[in-house]
Amino acid sequence: MTDYDDKVDEEVEKRLDALTEDQFNEWLDELDEPYTMGNLTFYPSDILKSCDPIAYNMCFTDDYQESMRESIEEQVRDEIDDDEDDC
């Protein structure tokens, strides 16, 4: 692996670690409609977190973070390339 690849990997991991639970909840809530029962509305993120916190945490790391990896890596590569072009 090159220094460039190491730099990209390090920055991607940093940004993946910085993803928040609020961002994850928004992403999860966009996947399905809220569930309404009578006058109550429940969001998918709240349902999953309440019913199965282990699955919620696994979904955060295995699904959400990994789904974001490619776009974050592309963004990081573009930023590094732009910085190198400015030099």
Residue, then its C-alpha position, 0 to 999 in steps of 0.5 A: m500500500t502506498d502513502y497515498d492509500d494509507k492517508v486515504d484509509e486513515e481519513v476514511e476510518k476517521r470520518l466513519d468513526a465520526l458518523t453519529e447516531d442521529q445521522f444513522n437514525e435519519w438514514l434508517d428512517e428514510l428506508d421505511e415509512p413510520y408505523t402509525m397505530g391510532n394516534l401514535t407514530f413510531y419511526p423505524s429507528d426507534i422501533l429497532k433500537s427499542c426492540d433489538p438494541i444489538a441488531y440496531n448497533m450491528c446495523f449501524t456498523d455493518d450496514y450504515q457505516e459500510s454503505m457510507r464508506e464508498s462515498i466518503e472514500e471518493q470525497v477524501r480522494d477528491e480532497i487529497d487530489d485537490d490539495e496536491d493540485d494546489c501545491 
